[in-house]
Amino acid sequence: MDIQEKIEKLRKEIELNSYLYYVEDNPKLEDYEYDKLFKELEELEQKHPELITADSPTQRVGGISEKFEAIAHKNRLYSLENSNDENELHKWYERVMKDLNPAGVQMNLFGTSEVQNKDIPLACEYKIDGLAVALTYKDGKFIQGLTRGDGFIGEDITNNLKTIKSIPLKLFEPVDVEVRGEIYMPISSFEKLNKKQEATGQKTFANPRNAAAGSIRQLDPKITSQRDLSIWVYGGIFEGKDIPKSHSETMKKLKELGFKTNKISVVKGVEGAIKCIKKIDEIRKSLDFATDGVVIKVDDIHSQNELGFTSRVPKWATAYKFPPEAVWTDLKNVAFQVGRTGVITPVAILEPINLAGSVVSRASLYNFDEVKRLDIMPGDRVLVKKAAEIIPKVLKAEKTDNSKPFKMPKCCPCCDTSLIEKENEVGLWCPNPTCPDVLKGKIEYFVSKYAMDIEGFGEGIIAQLIDKNMVKTWADLYELTLFDFMKLDLIKEKSATNLLTALENSKNCKLNKFINALGIRLVGKESADILTQYFKTIDEIKMASLEDLSAIEGIGDKMAKNIFAYFKDENNLKTIEKGLSLGIKPENTYTISDNLKLKGKSFVITGTLNEFSRDKAQEILKSLGAKTPSAVSRNTDFVIAGENPGSKLEKAKSLGIKILDEEEFKKLIEN
């Protein structure tokens, strides 16, 4: 046997055993035997680099990417229509039957439709709470992997996807196929990762989906390879002859090719789907992956093609979403934390529970009014759910024999300074401007996405910079050197260089983001945008009178007072001047005009737009003078509804607010 034959044999043996281990969960080799094969292959390839191929198991971890390239999808990735209860599921099924067989829908005596022959096959599968990707294979070889992106264009994350061992680099047959799947992190791996993050002083992830999304978009594939990601494949588009005639056949074929396929059950009609949903609901808490519902698809592909698509979703599929989970647990204590403005927030310390796919041990109580409203005491039994599937929230409390009276704090939990109450303000504040927790909060906010958007500055790094007395204001960040960063724990030269580069890149920033980054009390992203529509530069805002600020629509009296006071504070002015002298150049990108076409109009965007990111759509509206608050109210003039709009759309309908789809929005801004 020559060297090339030996290398090929080793590759096939390693890939087969990877498939048995990571896809079938049925390993045939002990770990040390597998490692021995892998090491032998590595040594042979090192001696004969001319024989290394892209699909070799040794090539799963590639080089570091400078950025992810945006690439158009060959086949669009659609969203799914949601069915939130059995009634909505029945309505979806009726529409399917009507479109497939109009003669089979009759009106009954009550004027409602009755669907005949409710027995078409439906494929039911877990709705995986992960990150959608499209994988392209040519002649059975993995050549490209893209994120979903906006459905039309995704990011090329091929190198990172190669690190996931449940994604085959070479299929068992030389076929051409585009595969759709969901990248996820097992719950057990998520819990281990968060423990590791805590131990190293880094930010923990809110849930497995966030952890998977953050891991798959690392610029260095070696970091991705350490995160224990996996994939469930849920579809494929084959090229050539003899393509599968049903979704279930497609899944069977994908499994035969070497993929880890989503669990699928084929049932008859909507009642069969409902039984399947109930069965999955019973077992989902015992699964090692997060699932927030069941996807139901018309199984026959000819019928799928006949039904087709709307502009947003396939008509032949729907996602049944499970209601948000609420769980009872014990309230061990009420702790207190200090925010960036010095405000004290009560936090519920819970007996750990598994809630919607992650272990929860803390929940925000928001403020002391909420503690009073809930009549909450340490020792209570509390009902907890995740607001918007992310933030743990206490819904109600019940007294037990262990309940103890709640005590208001008197001193700051961080610096022990006596707390104060502010005039006309509800709550308690730490008045110490050098309080480490206040400073940490300010710096974290300064570097965040909607502020200066400085990559790499996690909680752990910021905490070290403050604890080591290396920064006392946000402006001090721009004086740090490579040597300073390398003094921090777990920071090597490459990471230190990346942090310096990120700081340098942030100097050319937008004025609205810079204003938001300052952390002025009550001034957030929307308020900062409004200010940049009225003032061209930071100096103009500095010079504005209280009357000027109060006269701006969308800037209330309290906010105006805070802005005015902030720019009259000598320490704040010195920090801003220092930041500007170190190279920060805020640019106002909004059109300043007395003839803004949408001036004073209020637009709320809900759901996902196909041709615009939400940030881009808001920027366009603001450049025309409009306001873009996040919530629908009686003051809202228009709601722009994209895919999966959610409750904001229903509220807009109930208030009689004008609703625009994406095409109407495009016509509005074009005119």
Salt bridges, closest charged atoms under 4 A:
GLU8 OE2 - ARG11 NH1 3.05
GLU15 OE1 - ARG60 NH2 3.89
GLU24 OE2 - LYS255 NZ 2.94
GLU40 OE2 - LYS6 NZ 3.45
GLU45 OE2 - ARG11 NH2 2.78
GLU50 OE2 - HIS48 ND1 3.67
GLU81 OE2 - ARG95 NH2 2.56
GLU86 OE2 - LYS278 NZ 3.85
GLU125 OE1 - HIS247 NE2 2.97
GLU125 OE2 - LYS297 NZ 2.81
ASP129 OD1 - ARG209 NE 3.84
GLU155 OE1 - ARG217 NH2 2.73
GLU173 OE1 - LYS253 NZ 2.98
GLU178 OE2 - ARG180 NH2 2.67
GLU239 OE2 - LYS74 NZ 2.61
GLU239 OE1 - LYS138 NZ 3.81
GLU271 OE2 - HIS90 NE2 3.30
ASP281 OD1 - ARG284 NE 2.71
ASP292 OD1 - LYS127 NZ 3.40
GLU325 OE2 - LYS285 NZ 3.69
ASP330 OD1 - ARG381 NH1 3.03
GLU370 OE2 - ARG373 NH2 2.93
ASP375 OD2 - LYS399 NZ 3.60
ASP380 OD2 - LYS399 NZ 3.14
GLU425 OE1 - ARG521 NH2 3.15
ASP467 OD1 - LYS440 NZ 3.57
ASP476 OD1 - LYS578 NZ 2.58
GLU479 OE1 - LYS578 NZ 2.93
ASP484 OD1 - LYS487 NZ 3.96
GLU504 OE1 - LYS507 NZ 3.07
GLU526 OE2 - LYS525 NZ 3.89
GLU526 OE1 - LYS622 NZ 3.48
ASP529 OD2 - LYS622 NZ 2.09
ASP539 OD1 - LYS542 NZ 3.34
GLU553 OE2 - LYS627 NZ 3.27
GLU577 OE2 - LYS542 NZ 2.53
GLU611 OE2 - LYS666 NZ 2.91
GLU619 OE1 - LYS510 NZ 3.16
GLU643 OE2 - ARG76 NH2 3.16
GLU643 OE1 - ARG148 NH2 3.79
GLU663 OE2 - LYS666 NZ 3.54
